[in-house]
Amino acid sequence: LSFFVVGCAHVARAFARLFGTCSTYEKKANLRILIITDYMPPQTHGIAIRFRQYIDFMRAAGHEVQVFCTDSVKARESSFDHPNMPSIVNPYNVHNRMAYNPGVKLAWYLAAKQWDIVHLVYPSNISWAVLPVCHARRIPVYASHHVDMEYYIAQYVTFSPVAKFGEAMYWFMTKFPARSFATTNAAPTLAFLKGHMAGYPPEKMARIPTGVADARFKVD
C-alpha cells in the first residue's frame, strides 16, 4: 500500500508539471527537514534524548522539522510530529517500538512534499521504503548509524546459523541500501564507520557531532 501511495504521488506531481503548477523544488529561507526515527521520548536512552534536542533547536532556529516516529510524549507533541508509523515492540527492549512499515502518511510525505534533507536514523527496518524514493527524487539523505548491530547480534544470538542469518538480513535491510542510496552516512566515530561500511567512499562519511556540553564537561 505504501508503494502504491508513492506511485500516486509521482503521478500527481507529473500532472502538476503538465498543467504548469509548481511541483518542483523551490528554495526557501528556512530548511525543510524530515526526520524518520524509532527513537524518541518517552524513551530515555541517548539517541532519544539527542534527537529531542536536535528537533527543538532546529525548530527554534526557524526550520520546518517534520518528525515521523513510533512514539512520543503527548504533552510535547506538535502538528509537525507524526508518531504513527506501523510498529511492533522490540523484543530485546520492550520500551522501544520498531517500525516495520513507513505507513501511508510517511509514504505520501516522502513522495509528494518538498524536502531539503531527509534524516534516517539507524537501526531501522524501513530503509527500502525510504531511501530509493529519496534517491529517485534527488533528495539528500543523511543516514546516521548509532548502534553496532553486528556486535549485538553475536551477543544476543548464540546459535551460529541464526546469527549468520541475522547478519545477512542486517546487511540487506540496512547496510546495502544505506551504501547505495544515502548521500552521507554518519556515526559517532569515523573509526567505527570505516569498519562498519568498509570500502565506502571517505568523502561520503561524516562523524556525528558530540552531544557533550563542552562548557560543563572538561578533562583536566
Disulfide bonds with the S-S distance in Angstrom:
none
